[in-house]
């Protein structure tokens, strides 16, 4: 497995829905078409688990980005990992720019997942479901809701978040098609 992080530039005043739409457009540019199929064949990319993370910073606004667990046929050499990263990042950057956003290719990252770090990685990827506050002042939506309940502050942020999620049905966690076929079953499933 490899861990892919895809980010875009963001600043205060840009609506969450706009940033999220750009991210979805960029993902479509990355994970569809002949270039994606070529990456799958060349690098053994069998599937993915894609997690959308949303945080808000009081100075820089909404930060919507992706964490992607890439399921690979086997461990990739460092040069192959670099080539796969470059291929994926080029398409992602093109997608963000075509949607009117700004992005740096250097902001994208792909690293192998080290055995024994799976639990730590899962916790990191799903921290947006909890009341997460970073040292820099960023807050997850659940932290914004907690602050709203506790102090009464943050209603516009919470309303923007809920609107962005419900007006266009958005999912935090998405898997590639037929991902269950990649899982080995130790015992057969029987029904009665």
PyMOL commands that set and color helices and strands:
alter all, ss='L'
color gray80, all
select helices_A, chain A and resi 16-30+33-43+78-98+105-107+118-125+127-129+141-151+155-167+179-182
alter helices_A, ss='H'
color red, helices_A
select strands_A, chain A and resi 2-6+45-57+61-72+109-112+139-140+173-175
alter strands_A, ss='S'
color yellow, strands_A
deselect
rebuild
show_as cartoon
